[in-house]
Amino acid sequence: MAIGPAMNPLLFLASLVAILALAGLAHWLRLGAPPRLATDADARAAAAEAVDGFEATRIGLDRNGTSALLHDSDGRVLLLKPHGNFFAGRLLNASSHTERWIDQGRTCLRIVSGEKRFGSVTLEVDDPDRWVAAIDALGSVDRA
């Protein structure tokens, strides 16, 4: 019985080396790494991609850089969270709400978007009371 190309040990070894080389290259290039929001500029850029024309007047970056809250001059609040290699964003509304708790001396917020498919985001931001008030205010204003 002749050994075909699919059973050739040398071909198998070469394929394995090629796969490992590509995986190493992807790791070195940081492809597939979760996105980060390191600065306000990063958050503004992600917000502009999520909601056309959104111009933040206040930004709350999560301490880990994994999410953010942004507030604009119209009183809208945008929630950003990672989605693949990018950020997804949702404008919060009257059905959105917050949950707050203290974890090892840090105040954490869980923002429930009110949209089942978007879900909720847990983050730690500066001045959490202002963010809770801004989100609570969404329920008292008709933005039709």
CORCORVEN-V833961 format. One record per residue. N is the residue number from 1. PHI is phi as a letter, one per 30 degrees, with the letter a starting at -180 (NA if undefined). OMEGA is omega in whole degrees, -180 to 180 (NA if undefined). D_LAST is the distance of its C-alpha to the last C-alpha in Angstrom with 2 decimals. Layout:
n = {N;N}
phi = {PHI;PHI}
omega = {OMEGA;OMEGA}
d_last = {D_LAST;D_LAST}
This chain:
n = {1;2;3;4;5;6;7;8;9;10;11;12;13;14;15;16;17;18;19;20;21;22;23;24;25;26;27;28;29;30;31;32;33;34;35;36;37;38;39;40;41;42;43;44;45;46;47;48;49;50;51;52;53;54;55;56;57;58;59;60;61;62;63;64;65;66;67;68;69;70;71;72;73;74;75;76;77;78;79;80;81;82;83;84;85;86;87;88;89;90;91;92;93;94;95;96;97;98;99;100;101;102;103;104;105;106;107;108;109;110;111;112;113;114;115;116;117;118;119;120;121;122;123;124;125;126;127;128;129;130;131;132;133;134;135;136;137;138;139;140;141;142;143;144}
phi = {NA;d;d;d;d;d;c;d;d;d;d;d;d;d;d;d;d;d;d;d;d;d;d;d;d;d;d;d;d;i;d;i;d;d;d;b;c;d;b;d;d;d;d;d;d;d;d;d;d;d;b;e;i;d;c;d;c;b;b;c;d;d;e;d;i;c;a;a;c;b;b;c;d;d;i;d;b;c;c;c;b;d;b;i;c;b;c;c;b;b;d;d;b;d;d;d;a;b;b;b;a;c;b;h;i;c;d;c;c;c;c;c;d;i;c;e;d;d;i;b;b;c;a;b;b;d;h;d;d;d;d;d;d;d;d;d;d;d;d;c;b;d;c;d}
omega = {-179;178;-180;-179;-178;-176;-178;-178;180;178;178;-180;179;178;179;178;180;179;179;178;178;177;178;178;179;178;-180;179;-178;176;-180;178;179;-179;-179;173;-176;-176;175;179;176;-179;179;179;179;178;180;177;-177;-177;-178;177;180;179;-175;173;177;-178;174;179;172;-177;179;-180;-177;-179;-179;170;179;-178;178;-176;177;180;179;177;-180;177;178;174;-180;176;-174;179;-177;176;173;-180;176;171;-179;-178;-175;179;177;175;-178;171;-175;174;179;179;-180;177;180;177;179;177;170;-179;176;-172;-175;178;-173;-177;178;176;-177;-179;176;-179;177;-177;172;176;-177;-180;178;180;177;180;-180;-180;177;-179;179;-179;-176;-178;177;-177;-176;NA}
d_last = {75.29;73.75;70.81;67.90;65.29;62.89;65.55;66.86;66.60;66.46;63.49;61.73;62.42;61.24;57.95;57.45;58.16;55.69;52.91;53.64;53.74;50.31;48.90;50.52;49.11;45.55;46.03;47.53;44.63;42.18;40.60;38.51;38.18;34.89;32.74;32.73;30.67;33.55;32.02;28.86;29.43;29.40;26.04;24.60;26.07;24.72;21.18;21.52;22.66;19.87;16.86;17.85;17.67;17.04;19.41;20.29;21.52;22.79;24.12;25.54;27.97;29.45;33.15;34.14;31.97;30.41;26.76;24.56;21.52;20.00;17.87;16.64;16.50;12.70;13.09;12.19;14.97;16.53;19.23;22.14;24.90;27.87;27.87;31.31;32.38;28.90;25.78;22.66;19.41;16.13;13.12;13.18;10.56;11.18;13.80;15.64;18.67;21.92;25.56;28.18;31.96;35.02;37.12;40.42;39.19;35.98;32.51;30.57;26.91;25.62;21.93;20.61;17.68;16.53;17.16;20.65;21.78;20.95;22.51;23.30;24.95;27.65;28.33;30.23;28.78;29.98;28.52;26.84;26.03;23.68;21.82;21.67;20.34;17.62;16.50;16.93;14.78;11.70;12.12;12.33;9.22;5.78;3.80;0.00}
